[in-house]
Amino acid sequence: MPEQKFPRRAEWIWRPRQLDGPAFATESLRVAEEANRYVHFRLDIQVAGTITSAKCLASADGRYQLYVNGVLAGRGPGRCSPSQQSLDDYDLAGYLRPGRNVIAVLAHAYGRHTAWYELPGWEHGRAFGCGGFFLQGEVIAGSGSVRLDTGPQWRCQESAAWRRDVPSNSLGWMEHYDARRAPCGWTATDYDDREWPAAQVLRLPGRNFSGDVVPFGMMVPRRIPPMREALSVPARVVAMHETDEVPTGDLAEQISRERLRPLTRCAASQEPTTIRTEGERAVVIVYDCGEVLAGYIHLDLDGPAGAIVDVVHGEQLLAGGRVRIFGGIDGFDPVPAHRYVLREGAQSWERFEWSGLRYLQLTIRRCPRPLRVGKVALRETGYPVEAVGSFECSDPLLDRIWQAGATTLRRCMHDGYVDCPSREQRQWMDGYLSARINYVTFGDARLAAQMLSQVAQSQQPDGLTMMAAPGDFARLGFTNIPEFCLYWIMMIDDLVLYTGERGIVRELFPAVMRALCWFERHLDDEGLLADLPHWVFVDWAELDKRGQVTAVNAHFVAALRAATRLADICRYPHASAHFDALAERVCAAINALLWDPERRLYVDARQRGVRGPRTSQQANAAAIAYGVAPPGRWQPMLDSILDETRLVLTRCSERGGAAPHFDEQHNITLAQPFFMHFVHRALRVAGQQDRIVGQIRKRWADMLAHGETTLRETWQRTPTTSLCHAWSGTPTFDLSTDVLGVTPLAPGFDRMRIAPTLADLDWAQGRYPTPHGVVEIDWSLDDAWFRLEVRLPDGCEAECICPLPYRWQTINGAPTADASLALQPGTHCLTACR
């Protein structure tokens, strides 16, 4: 169902300004005025009696931190489109006490689109620019109540601790924080805020007798739980160095240019870490967290006022031992670097924004008196899920790969499915794969449902949804990936299959029809999608993506068939019949025009009536995976695209250096980790799941060869490669789906198939989450016998297929000769022999 409008009572507030009425203008100058501005807010209240409830809803135009009586109670809001501003719900009763209490908030206005944030528009944006905080709530205590609503009774003060004139990138603003300029203890009850001015209410009269202009006409409670947080310390100190300062206008450039050398003039010791610098020399400490993590960088320090700690981070080390600074898109974003300036004495600092990193580098400057580093830590954060699913087998390598996929996904689950925690933190529509991996590991569908709605909100007037949303890419309009819109449709269909949730289909189906109309308008007179505008991506590989592209057309068929099922749920028979017939016509055109009968392969693309010479795993896997290729073609296709003597790992992009040798009549482009998901799907469709296990060993072992616990973006490991990229977790999905053998046959696992793939394994066991509960699988081979134990939760049934060359002998001790057995809820023990 569509979100319902929130009945607001409180006001949006911000720092005092001279506000004029909204003007007819394309942009608001006030956005630039508020860029990278931090504002403190406080509300002092008296509570009498025992507190029974203190429920409230909060949001910010930007991001906020909420404190109650000096204790951090939450952060937010979750990423959202300003057309449906997200509200975080709290019950603050546990933080309050009878008597005096203080609600304190730190809010940050970005003044620019970021990877997760969109500037407000319309009258609201022109009138107020950006920035603002909202809280609506009430404390119930004794026989009375106290309202917490934001309004002029709140006090505020602009923060002078953060420098505003610093670089920014997709991940927000660099943080240059001077603790000497911060109001110490401002979140506590005993802080004196009487000199702080009253907050300004963001409300202006409307035009021509219409209603008042207020921020965010539609506010909705968030769909997902608050993020988890837990403090962790780095695994070890890699090294301590000394460096000569090389001042430049850019802090990141300065840190990159400062050469590391052994300690000679500066003093540094460990346990406890104590630093003293001399003159223009600085001490550099490099920490290793042991694996890629996501969290807020936290420092406990004790030192002289004016001492400086510069902070950079990344996923890799350079040859000389320094951290390879990593953040944003190479060539698109400034390199991030942050600075903390100490006040006198003991203090703690934590970055306002979270980061993805493995290595942390501190450059400590200007401390002629000793500076003690009490704790360097990371307040880890992420979406709160439990490890419901599991997998173990007789091959420890496969166990490690399964777990690495689960860990990688966990690091990429936040207030959205982010492609990677380090480089971008955008919610790309390749989250289609993230959701599938989630279904077999955590079984949580809320993040997927939110993503589907948010991508729908990004839909353009022509019907195409954006490749990443919400955020800068959804609003800037400089490029888009058309086929990601097809993944969006397929992901809705997946949500129904894996969770049984149908309500979202009725909410989103009108947008699905508009999206498919966009693709229909790009069918040429031969019935194929051709010369699509924007960025035809397919995969990070050197494919022919011009004209009629086989992989894109195959995905179009898949989306049309998914839309047919969605139309049936909505009881739109005409739409269902139309999409089904169109899928068949596109299939016929692919088979007639993109099939090379001599090589018995589909070519990558066809342009101006001529089939291109290049072939790939991507084109042919998509044709099999989505039932485009007739079954009679599958075996020669699979034999060719799995022939190691013909496969070539190509460049990821045109900037990837010199192209490798590629004989277009013989060689076949190797799929990268992203598209290997569809290669494996093709093998599953063809009933060759045992080959999936071999592919996983062959391709993914290298990703863990150096002790990594997360999976990287591409087979190549370059300076800009993300070393924690959720789309590479395909083996986690495959091992649970194929080796454990669990597949839904009806929405929500009301019916499922259990068909274990043995490959060359001796045993396997694991847990597979479903909406009804966990399915437990435990199978083993003993000489000529195959034994399987299955536990099914209530509310579902399963068809259990015996793996070849075995035949069922008994079920729960009773003899049977059936090839397929119907299982009801409960525990079942089955045996089979050759």
C-alpha positions in Angstrom: 0.0 0.0 0.0 1.2 3.6 -0.6 2.6 5.4 2.4 0.1 7.4 4.4 0.7 11.1 5.1 2.1 11.8 8.5 0.0 14.1 10.7 2.5 16.7 11.8 2.2 18.8 14.8 5.9 19.9 15.3 7.7 22.4 13.2 11.0 22.1 11.2 13.7 24.3 12.8 17.1 25.6 11.8 19.4 28.4 12.8 18.0 32.0 12.8 18.1 33.7 9.4 16.3 36.5 7.6 13.8 34.5 5.5 11.9 35.9 2.6 9.0 34.4 0.7 9.7 31.8 -1.9 10.7 33.3 -5.3 10.2 32.0 -8.8 13.8 30.8 -9.4 15.4 27.6 -10.6 17.7 27.4 -7.7 17.9 28.7 -4.2 20.9 30.7 -3.2 20.2 29.6 0.4 21.6 26.1 -0.5 25.1 27.5 -0.9 24.7 29.5 2.3 24.0 26.4 4.3 26.5 24.1 2.7 28.5 22.0 5.2 26.9 23.7 8.2 26.6 22.0 11.6 24.0 23.3 14.1 23.5 22.3 17.8 20.0 22.2 19.2 18.8 21.7 22.8 15.5 21.4 24.6 15.4 21.6 28.4 12.3 19.8 30.0 11.1 19.0 33.4 9.4 15.6 34.0 7.4 14.8 37.1 6.6 11.3 38.1 7.4 7.9 36.8 8.1 7.9 33.0 6.0 5.3 31.2 6.6 6.4 27.6 8.5 8.9 25.5 7.8 8.1 21.9 8.9 10.4 19.2 9.7 10.7 15.5 12.7 12.6 14.2 14.3 13.6 10.9 16.7 16.0 9.4 17.4 17.7 6.1 20.9 16.1 6.0 21.9 13.9 9.0 21.6 14.2 12.7 22.8 12.8 16.0 20.2 12.6 18.9 21.4 12.8 22.5 19.3 12.5 25.7 21.0 13.6 28.9 24.4 13.3 27.3 23.9 9.8 25.9 23.7 9.1 22.1 20.2 7.8 21.4 20.3 7.5 17.7 21.4 8.8 14.3 19.5 9.4 11.1 17.6 9.8 9.0 17.9 6.8 6.7 18.5 7.5 3.0 15.4 8.7 1.3 14.0 10.9 -1.4 12.8 14.3 -0.2 9.5 13.4 -1.8 9.0 10.9 1.0 11.2 12.2 3.9 12.0 9.4 6.3 11.1 9.6 10.0 13.0 7.7 12.7 11.0 6.4 15.6 12.3 6.3 19.2 11.1 5.6 22.7 13.3 7.8 24.9 11.9 6.6 28.2 15.0 4.6 29.0 17.2 7.7 28.7 15.0 10.1 30.8 14.6 10.5 34.5 12.3 12.4 36.8 13.3 16.1 37.1 15.4 18.0 34.6 16.3 16.4 31.2 17.9 17.7 28.0 17.2 16.6 24.4 20.3 17.6 22.3 20.8 17.3 18.6 23.7 17.9 16.2 22.4 18.3 12.6 24.5 18.7 9.5 23.3 20.4 6.2 25.2 19.1 3.1 24.4 21.8 0.6 25.0 19.3 -2.2 23.7 16.0 -3.4 25.7 13.1 -2.0 25.7 9.3 -2.7 22.7 8.9 -0.3 21.2 12.4 0.0 19.2 14.6 -2.3 18.7 18.3 -1.9 15.1 19.4 -1.4 13.4 21.2 -4.2 10.2 23.0 -5.0 9.0 25.9 -2.9 10.6 24.4 0.2 14.1 24.4 -1.4 13.8 27.9 -2.8 12.4 29.3 0.5 14.8 27.7 3.0 17.6 26.2 1.0 18.7 23.1 2.9 19.2 22.1 6.5 16.7 21.5 9.2 15.7 19.3 12.1 12.3 17.9 13.1 11.1 16.0 16.2 7.6 15.3 17.3 7.0 13.4 20.5 5.6 13.3 24.0 6.8 12.1 27.4 4.1 10.4 29.4 4.9 10.5 33.1 2.8 10.3 36.3 -0.6 11.9 35.5 0.7 14.3 32.9 2.7 14.7 29.7 5.4 16.9 28.2 5.7 17.6 24.5 9.1 17.4 22.9 8.0 19.0 19.5 10.6 21.1 17.7 9.6 24.8 17.6 10.8 28.2 18.9 11.2 26.8 22.4 14.2 24.8 21.2 17.6 26.7 21.4 20.3 26.4 18.8 23.9 27.4 18.1 25.8 27.1 14.9 29.0 25.0 15.4 32.3 26.8 14.9 34.3 23.6 15.4 34.0 22.4 11.8 35.7 24.2 9.0 33.2 24.8 6.2 35.6 25.7 3.4 36.9 22.1 2.8 36.6 19.8 -0.2 33.6 17.5 -0.6 32.9 14.4 -2.7 30.1 11.8 -3.2 30.6 10.7 0.4 30.0 14.2 1.9 32.4 16.8 3.3 35.9 16.3 4.6 35.8 16.8 8.4 38.3 19.4 9.7 37.3 19.7 13.4 38.9 22.1 16.0 38.0 20.9 19.4 39.1 24.2 20.9 36.1 25.9 19.3 33.5 23.3 20.4 31.1 23.8 23.2 32.3 21.3 25.8 29.5 19.3 27.4 26.8 20.8 25.4 24.7 17.6 25.4 24.6 17.4 29.2 21.9 18.7 31.6 24.3 21.0 33.4 25.3 22.9 30.3 24.3 26.6 30.3 22.5 27.4 27.0 20.9 30.7 28.0 23.0 32.6 25.6 21.9 30.4 22.7 19.2 32.0 20.5 15.8 30.4 19.9 15.7 28.1 16.9 13.9 29.5 13.8 10.7 27.8 12.6 10.9 27.0 8.9 7.4 28.2 7.8 6.5 31.0 5.4 3.2 32.2 3.9 2.2 30.5 0.6 1.7 32.2 -2.7 -1.6 33.7 -3.7 -3.5 32.7 -0.6 -2.4 29.1 -0.6 -1.2 27.1 2.4 2.1 27.9 4.2 5.3 26.7 2.7 6.9 24.1 5.1 9.7 21.6 4.5 8.8 18.1 3.3 5.2 17.9 2.5 5.3 14.1 2.8 7.0 12.5 5.7 6.7 8.7 6.4 8.0 6.4 9.1 11.0 4.4 8.0 10.5 0.8 6.8 13.7 -0.5 8.3 15.2 -0.9 11.9 17.9 1.4 13.2 21.5 0.5 12.3 23.5 -1.7 14.7 26.6 -0.1 16.4 29.5 -1.8 18.3 33.0 -0.5 19.1 35.9 -2.5 17.8 39.6 -1.8 18.0 42.1 -2.4 15.1 43.8 -5.8 15.0 47.4 -4.3 15.1 49.7 -1.4 14.6 51.4 -2.0 11.2 54.2 0.6 11.7 55.2 3.9 13.1 57.0 6.4 10.8 58.4 9.9 10.8 57.8 12.4 8.0 58.8 15.9 7.0 55.7 18.1 6.6 55.0 19.2 3.1 52.3 21.9 3.4 50.0 22.2 0.4 46.5 23.7 -0.2 44.9 20.2 -0.1 45.3 18.0 3.0 45.0 14.7 1.1 47.6 15.8 -1.4 49.9 16.9 1.5 49.6 13.5 3.2 50.2 11.7 -0.1 53.4 13.7 -0.7 54.9 13.3 2.7 57.6 10.6 2.6 57.7 8.1 5.4 61.1 7.5 7.1 62.3 5.8 10.2 61.8 7.6 13.6 64.8 9.7 14.4 63.9 13.2 15.8 60.4 12.4 16.9 59.5 10.1 19.8 56.9 7.4 19.6 56.2 4.5 21.9 53.5 1.8 22.3 51.5 0.5 25.2 50.4 3.2 25.8 51.0 4.9 22.5 52.7 8.2 23.3 53.9 10.7 20.6 56.1 13.8 20.7 57.0 15.6 17.6 59.7 18.1 16.8 59.5 21.2 14.6 58.1 20.4 11.1 58.3 16.7 11.7 55.3 14.5 12.2 54.7 10.9 13.3 52.7 8.6 11.1 50.9 5.5 12.6 49.3 2.9 10.4 46.7 0.6 11.9 45.2 -2.6 10.4 41.7 -3.6 11.2 42.4 -7.1 9.8 39.5 -6.9 7.3 37.3 -4.4 5.6 34.9 -2.9 8.1 32.4 -0.1 8.1 32.0 2.3 10.9 32.7 5.7 12.6 36.4 6.4 13.2 36.9 7.0 17.0 39.9 8.5 18.8 40.6 8.8 22.5 43.4 11.3 23.0 45.1 13.2 25.8 47.5 16.0 24.7 48.3 19.7 24.3 45.9 22.2 22.8 46.6 22.8 19.1 48.1 19.4 18.4 46.9 18.0 15.1 45.8 14.5 14.1 45.2 14.0 10.4 43.2 10.9 9.4 43.1 9.0 6.1 41.9 5.5 5.4 41.7 2.9 2.7 41.5 -0.8 1.8 45.1 -1.3 0.6 48.6 -0.3 1.6 51.1 1.2 -0.9 54.6 -0.4 -1.3 56.1 2.1 1.1 53.7 1.2 3.9 51.4 4.2 3.7 47.6 3.8 3.2 46.3 4.0 -0.3 43.6 6.7 0.3 40.4 5.4 -1.1 37.1 7.2 -1.4 34.7 8.3 -4.0 35.1 7.6 -7.7 38.5 7.9 -9.2 38.7 11.1 -11.3 35.2 12.2 -10.2 35.7 12.8 -6.4 38.3 14.6 -4.4 40.4 12.3 -2.3 39.2 12.3 1.4 41.3 13.4 4.3 40.2 14.6 7.7 41.8 16.7 10.5 41.2 16.9 14.3 42.8 19.7 16.3 43.0 19.0 20.0 41.9 21.1 22.9 43.9 20.7 26.2 43.7 17.5 28.1 41.8 14.2 27.7 39.1 14.1 24.9 37.3 11.8 22.5 36.4 12.4 18.8 34.4 10.5 16.4 33.8 11.2 12.8 30.2 12.4 12.0 30.1 10.1 8.9 30.9 6.4 8.7 33.6 5.0 6.5 34.5 1.7 4.9 38.1 0.8 5.5 40.7 -1.8 6.5 43.7 0.5 7.1 43.7 3.7 9.1 46.6 6.2 9.0 47.1 8.9 11.6 49.6 11.7 11.1 50.2 13.5 14.4 51.6 17.0 14.2 52.5 19.9 16.5 52.8 18.2 19.8 56.1 19.3 21.5 54.6 17.9 24.7 53.6 14.2 24.7 50.3 13.2 23.2 48.8 10.0 24.4 46.7 7.9 22.1 44.4 6.1 24.5 42.2 4.2 22.0 41.9 4.1 18.2 38.7 2.3 17.3 35.9 1.9 14.8 32.3 2.2 15.9 31.1 -0.5 13.5 27.7 0.1 11.9 25.4 -1.7 9.5 22.0 -3.1 9.0 21.0 -5.3 12.0 20.7 -8.9 10.7 21.4 -12.2 12.3 23.2 -15.1 10.6 20.1 -17.2 10.1 21.5 -19.1 7.1 24.6 -21.3 7.2 26.6 -23.7 5.1 29.3 -26.2 5.7 30.6 -29.0 3.6 33.6 -31.4 3.2 35.6 -28.7 1.3 36.8 -26.0 3.6 37.5 -23.7 0.7 33.8 -23.6 -0.2 33.0 -22.9 3.4 35.3 -19.9 3.4 33.9 -18.6 0.1 30.3 -19.0 1.4 31.2 -17.1 4.6 33.1 -14.4 2.7 30.0 -13.7 0.6 27.9 -13.4 3.7 30.4 -11.1 5.4 30.8 -9.0 2.2 27.0 -8.6 2.0 26.8 -7.6 5.7 29.4 -4.9 5.2 27.3 -3.6 2.3 24.0 -3.5 4.1 23.3 -0.2 5.8 20.3 2.1 5.4 20.3 0.8 1.9 22.0 -1.9 -0.2 25.3 -0.2 -0.9 27.5 -1.5 -3.7 30.6 -1.1 -1.5 31.2 0.6 1.9 34.5 2.3 0.9 34.3 3.9 -2.5 30.7 5.1 -3.0 28.0 3.9 -0.6 25.4 4.3 -3.3 22.3 2.1 -3.5 22.8 0.8 -7.1 20.2 -1.4 -8.6 22.7 -4.3 -8.7 21.2 -4.7 -5.3 19.1 -7.2 -7.1 22.0 -9.7 -6.4 22.5 -8.4 -2.8 18.8 -9.2 -2.1 19.1 -12.7 -3.5 22.2 -13.4 -1.3 20.4 -11.9 1.7 17.5 -14.4 1.2 19.8 -17.4 1.8 21.9 -15.9 4.5 19.8 -13.5 6.7 16.3 -14.0 5.3 15.5 -10.3 5.8 13.3 -8.6 3.2 12.7 -5.1 4.6 15.8 -3.6 3.1 14.8 -5.0 -0.3 11.3 -3.7 0.0 12.6 -0.2 0.8 15.0 -0.3 -2.1 12.2 -1.2 -4.5 10.1 1.7 -3.4 13.0 4.2 -3.4 14.0 3.2 -7.0 10.4 3.6 -8.1 10.5 7.2 -6.6 13.4 7.9 -9.0 11.3 7.1 -12.1 11.7 9.7 -14.8 8.8 11.2 -16.8 9.7 8.9 -19.7 9.3 5.8 -17.5 13.0 4.8 -16.9 14.1 4.3 -13.3 17.5 5.5 -12.2 20.5 3.2 -11.9 21.2 4.3 -8.3 18.7 5.9 -5.9 18.1 7.9 -3.8 21.1 10.3 -4.1 23.2 12.4 -6.5 23.0 10.0 -9.5 19.2 10.0 -9.3 19.1 13.7 -9.4 22.0 14.9 -11.5 20.9 13.1 -14.6 24.4 12.8 -16.2 24.0 9.1 -17.1 21.9 6.0 -16.4 22.1 2.2 -16.9 18.9 1.1 -18.7 19.2 -2.6 -17.9 19.3 -1.8 -14.2 15.6 -0.8 -14.6 15.0 -4.4 -15.8 16.7 -5.8 -12.6 14.3 -3.6 -10.6 11.3 -5.4 -12.2 13.0 -8.8 -11.7 13.7 -7.9 -8.0 10.0 -7.2 -7.4 9.2 -10.7 -8.8 12.0 -12.2 -6.5 10.5 -10.5 -3.4 7.2 -12.2 -4.1 8.8 -15.5 -4.6 11.2 -15.5 -1.6 8.9 -13.8 0.9 5.3 -14.1 -0.3 4.8 -10.4 0.0 2.3 -9.2 -2.6 1.2 -5.8 -1.3 4.3 -4.1 -2.8 3.4 -5.4 -6.2 0.1 -3.5 -6.2 2.0 -0.4 -5.1 4.7 -0.6 -7.7 3.0 -2.2 -10.7 1.9 1.1 -12.3 5.6 2.2 -12.3 6.5 -1.2 -13.8 4.1 -0.7 -16.7 5.6 2.8 -17.3 9.1 1.4 -17.3 8.3 -1.3 -19.8 6.7 1.2 -22.0 10.1 3.0 -22.1 11.7 -0.2 -23.4 9.0 -0.9 -25.9 9.5 2.5 -27.4 13.1 1.5 -28.1 12.2 -1.7 -30.0 13.4 -1.4 -33.6 11.5 -2.7 -36.6 13.1 -6.1 -36.2 11.6 -6.4 -32.7 14.7 -6.0 -30.7 16.0 -3.3 -28.3 18.5 -1.4 -30.3 20.8 1.6 -29.7 19.6 2.3 -26.2 20.5 5.7 -24.9 22.7 6.2 -21.8 25.2 3.7 -20.5 24.7 0.1 -21.6 26.7 -1.6 -18.9 26.0 -5.4 -18.9 29.3 -6.2 -17.0 32.7 -4.8 -16.2 34.1 -6.4 -19.4 35.1 -5.6 -23.0 31.9 -6.5 -24.7 30.3 -5.3 -27.9 27.4 -3.2 -26.5 26.3 -1.4 -29.7 23.1 -1.8 -31.6 21.1 -4.9 -30.7 22.8 -6.3 -27.6 22.0 -9.9 -26.8 22.4 -9.8 -23.0 20.2 -6.7 -22.7 17.5 -8.2 -24.9 17.6 -11.4 -22.9 17.2 -9.4 -19.7 14.2 -7.6 -21.3 12.6 -11.0 -21.9 13.2 -11.9 -18.2 11.7 -8.6 -17.0 8.7 -9.1 -19.3 8.1 -12.6 -17.9 8.4 -11.3 -14.4 5.9 -8.5 -15.3 3.5 -11.1 -16.6 3.5 -12.8 -13.1 3.2 -9.4 -11.4 0.2 -8.5 -13.7 -1.5 -11.7 -12.7 -1.1 -10.8 -9.0 -2.7 -7.5 -9.7 -5.4 -9.1 -11.9 -4.5 -7.2 -15.0 -5.2 -9.9 -17.7 -4.6 -7.6 -20.7 -1.2 -6.5 -19.4 -0.3 -10.1 -18.6 -1.2 -11.2 -22.1 0.6 -8.3 -23.7 3.9 -8.8 -21.7 3.8 -12.6 -22.3 3.3 -12.2 -26.1 6.0 -9.5 -26.3 8.5 -11.7 -24.5 7.9 -14.5 -27.1 8.4 -12.0 -30.0 11.6 -10.7 -28.6 12.8 -14.3 -27.9 12.1 -15.2 -31.6 14.0 -12.1 -32.8 17.0 -12.9 -30.6 17.1 -16.5 -31.9 16.7 -15.4 -35.5 19.1 -12.5 -35.6 21.7 -12.8 -32.8 22.5 -16.6 -33.2 25.6 -17.5 -35.1 24.9 -21.0 -36.5 28.5 -21.6 -37.5 30.0 -21.1 -34.1 26.8 -22.2 -32.4 26.9 -19.2 -30.1 25.0 -16.0 -29.7 27.1 -12.9 -30.6 27.4 -10.0 -28.2 25.6 -7.6 -30.6 24.3 -6.9 -34.1 24.6 -3.5 -35.7 23.1 -2.3 -39.0 22.0 -5.8 -40.0 25.5 -7.4 -39.4 26.2 -9.7 -36.5 29.3 -8.6 -34.6 32.2 -11.0 -34.3 32.6 -11.0 -30.5 31.1 -13.6 -28.3 31.0 -13.8 -24.5 29.9 -15.7 -21.5 27.6 -12.8 -20.8 25.5 -13.0 -24.0 25.2 -16.8 -24.0 24.6 -17.2 -20.3 21.8 -14.7 -20.4 20.2 -16.5 -23.4 20.1 -19.8 -21.4 19.4 -18.4 -18.0 16.1 -16.7 -19.2 14.9 -19.4 -21.5 15.6 -17.5 -24.7 17.9 -20.2 -26.2 16.1 -23.5 -27.2 17.2 -26.4 -25.0 18.8 -28.1 -28.0 21.4 -25.3 -28.2 22.4 -25.4 -24.5 25.1 -28.1 -24.4 27.3 -26.8 -27.2 26.9 -23.3 -25.9 27.9 -24.3 -22.4 30.8 -26.4 -23.6 32.1 -23.4 -25.5 31.7 -20.7 -22.9 33.3 -22.9 -20.2 36.3 -23.9 -22.4 39.3 -22.4 -20.5 41.4 -22.4 -23.7 39.0 -19.9 -25.3 38.2 -17.6 -22.3 39.9 -14.2 -22.1 39.8 -11.8 -19.1 39.3 -8.5 -20.8 39.6 -4.9 -19.6 37.0 -3.6 -17.3 36.7 -0.4 -19.2 38.5 1.6 -21.9 40.7 3.1 -19.2 42.0 -0.3 -18.2 45.2 -0.2 -20.1 46.2 -2.1 -23.2 43.6 -4.6 -24.5 44.6 -8.3 -24.2 44.9 -10.4 -27.3 41.4 -11.5 -28.4 40.8 -13.6 -31.5 37.2 -12.6 -32.3 36.5 -15.8 -34.2 37.8 -18.1 -31.4 38.0 -16.3 -28.0 35.1 -15.7 -25.6 34.9 -12.9 -23.0 35.1 -14.2 -19.4 32.3 -12.9 -17.2 33.3 -10.8 -14.2 32.0 -11.7 -10.7 28.8 -9.7 -11.2 27.7 -11.5 -14.4 29.0 -14.9 -13.2 25.7 -15.0 -11.2 23.9 -15.4 -14.6 26.5 -17.9 -15.9 25.7 -20.0 -12.8 22.0 -19.5 -13.4 22.4 -20.8 -16.9 24.1 -23.9 -15.5 21.2 -24.4 -13.1 18.6 -24.1 -15.8 20.5 -26.7 -17.8 20.7 -29.0 -14.8 24.5 -28.8 -14.5 24.8 -27.6 -11.0 27.8 -29.7 -10.3 29.7 -27.5 -12.8 28.8 -24.5 -10.6 30.8 -25.9 -7.7 33.8 -26.2 -10.0 33.4 -22.7 -11.2 33.3 -21.4 -7.7 36.5 -23.0 -6.7 38.2 -22.0 -9.9 37.2 -18.3 -9.9 36.8 -17.3 -6.2 39.8 -19.1 -4.5 42.1 -16.3 -5.6 39.9 -13.7 -3.8 40.8 -15.3 -0.5 44.4 -16.2 -1.3 45.8 -13.5 0.9 43.6 -14.0 3.9 40.8 -11.6 2.9 37.4 -12.1 4.5 35.5 -10.1 1.9 35.1 -10.4 -1.9 36.4 -7.8 -4.3 34.6 -6.2 -7.3 36.4 -7.7 -10.2 38.9 -10.5 -10.9 41.5 -7.9 -11.4 42.8 -6.2 -8.3 43.6 -2.5 -9.2 44.1 0.6 -7.1 40.5 1.5 -7.6 39.0 -1.9 -7.2 36.5 -2.2 -4.3 37.8 -5.0 -2.1 34.3 -5.4 -0.5 31.6 -5.6 -3.2 28.3 -7.3 -2.5 27.7 -8.4 -6.1 30.6 -10.8 -5.9 28.8 -13.0 -3.3 27.1 -15.2 -5.9 28.7 -18.4 -4.5 26.9 -17.9 -1.2 23.6 -17.9 -3.0 24.7 -20.8 -5.2 26.0 -23.1 -2.5 22.8 -22.8 -0.5 20.6 -23.1 -3.5 22.4 -25.9 -5.2 24.5 -27.9 -2.8 21.9 -27.7 0.0 19.4 -27.8 -2.9 16.7 -25.5 -1.6 14.6 -23.6 -4.1 11.1 -21.9 -3.7 8.4 -23.2 -6.0 5.6 -21.0 -4.7 5.6 -17.5 -3.3 6.9 -17.4 0.3 8.1 -21.0 0.2 4.7 -22.5 0.6 6.1 -25.1 -1.7 9.7 -25.7 -2.3 12.1 -28.2 -4.0 14.9 -29.9 -2.2 17.4 -31.3 -4.7 20.9 -31.5 -3.3 23.9 -31.3 -5.8 26.6 -33.7 -4.7 29.4 -32.6 -7.1 32.5 -34.1 -5.6 31.6 -33.5 -2.0 31.3 -36.1 0.8 28.8 -34.2 2.9 27.1 -30.8 3.3 24.8 -29.3 5.9 23.2 -25.9 6.5 20.3 -23.8 7.3 18.1 -22.0 4.8 15.8 -19.1 5.9 12.2 -19.0 4.8 9.2 -16.9 5.9 7.9 -20.0 7.6 11.2 -20.6 9.5 14.5 -22.3 8.9 14.9 -25.3 6.6 17.7 -27.6 7.8 19.6 -29.8 5.4 22.2 -32.4 6.3 23.4 -34.9 3.7 26.3 -37.3 3.4 27.7 -40.1 1.2 28.9 -43.3 2.7 30.2 -45.9 0.2 27.2 -46.6 -2.1 24.7 -44.8 0.2 23.3 -41.3 0.2 21.7 -40.1 3.4 19.6 -36.9 3.7 18.0 -35.4 6.8 15.5 -32.6 6.2 13.7 -30.5 8.8 10.8 -28.4 7.4 9.0 -25.7 9.4 5.3 -25.6 9.7 3.3 -24.0 6.8 5.3 -25.4 3.9 5.8 -28.6 1.9 8.6 -29.8 -0.3 9.2 -32.0 -3.2 12.5 -33.9 -2.6 14.4 -35.0 -5.6 17.0 -37.8 -5.4 20.4 -36.9 -6.8 21.6 -39.0 -9.7 22.8 -41.7 -9.9 21.1 -42.6 -6.6 17.6 -43.9 -6.1 15.5 -43.5 -3.0 15.3 -46.5 -0.8 13.6 -45.4 2.5 11.9 -42.4 4.0 11.6 -42.3 7.8 12.4 -46.0 7.8 9.6 -47.0 5.3 10.7 -48.4 1.9 10.0 -46.2 -1.2 10.9 -46.3 -4.9 9.6 -42.9 -5.9 12.1 -40.5 -7.6 10.4 -37.5 -6.1 9.0 -37.6 -2.5 6.5 -35.2 -1.1 7.6 -33.9 2.4 5.3 -32.3 5.0 6.5 -30.2 8.0 8.7 -32.0 10.4 12.0 -34.0 10.4 12.5 -36.6 7.6 15.3 -39.1 7.2 15.9 -40.4 3.7 18.3 -43.0 2.2 19.2 -43.8 -1.3 21.7 -46.1 -3.1 23.1 -46.4 -6.5 
